[in-house]
């Protein structure tokens, strides 16, 4: 029997309706469209405004979109992983609630948090369950309500992040398609530069913390930027070298959407043409765990069976890496 590899066989997505444009942000903080566009490439982002709705709402919508498109019976899903940095609550996983709401009654579930690399690391985990031969249908959802962590008076963070969700289905493949190789790394000494500190076990929320806005995300933008540029480019080069691929062999770069300048730098490092670089940061900003599956969703109709996709991400922790995956279907015939 040929080796089982883990292929993506369906994609779904959801973004909230409300559009927070650069022009609206100009009325909220001291910023302007020209600065945001030239420094980040972002023009607008989606925000989940409705009271009481959190990350599971986004995850359920994206998963349901995938189920409808694929015609999948949710009872056949074995595992649901929700990659997220903004779970609904601290205990009781967002994945369990998501699975129940989509009718995945035979699945086990868990959340996975590696900040902006959550979905990338989730791909690795999902693939292992398939490659083991024990599971046939693994649903990986990347979902984040980043607006729940953002101080809309802080211009250094509120211009960057948005809300959204994307989902992919991993299934066994015996044609050698799907996940080929991965290079994943973490460095905890980077956590001081990007974090949402308070509310965790080491840093309880107190009235004094709330007074200072300590419940919100904080980043030292330039340090994060430099580390993201170096590590995303470096892991992309490593995964190409390890698999003896040149830029001509790469059909698509699927890079985390945090800043257009970081994505451009990664593409330049491997001398990749712009048309092979998936880009939707202008529409959604940085949706953390949702950026990679949202890219797949937006470009799905252009993907061909056998295409070589290189995924790359960098995020808080620090966590980063690259994955090489061969696309498994032509969307029109799937
Ligand atoms: N509007 C206008 N001016 C702004 C601004 C905004 N929204 N935010 C910062 N500025 C100002 C700064 O105050 C600073 O002014 P000064 O020179 O008078 O002191 C100037 O712009 C440059 O600030 P700097 O922080 O050096 O900007 P930058 O070019 O590094 O861009 C980020 C800031 C946040 C866009 C950029 O650092 C970044 O993208 N970092 C990585 C973010 C990221 O990837 N985060 C998620 C992890 S995956």
Boltz pocket constraint, residues with backbone or C-beta under 6 A from the ligand:
constraints:
  - pocket:
      binder: B
      contacts: [[A, 30], [A, 31], [A, 32], [A, 35], [A, 36], [A, 39], [A, 40], [A, 116], [A, 155], [A, 156], [A, 159], [A, 194], [A, 219], [A, 220], [A, 221], [A, 222], [A, 224], [A, 225], [A, 228], [A, 258], [A, 259], [A, 286], [A, 314], [A, 315], [A, 316]]
      max_distance: 6.0
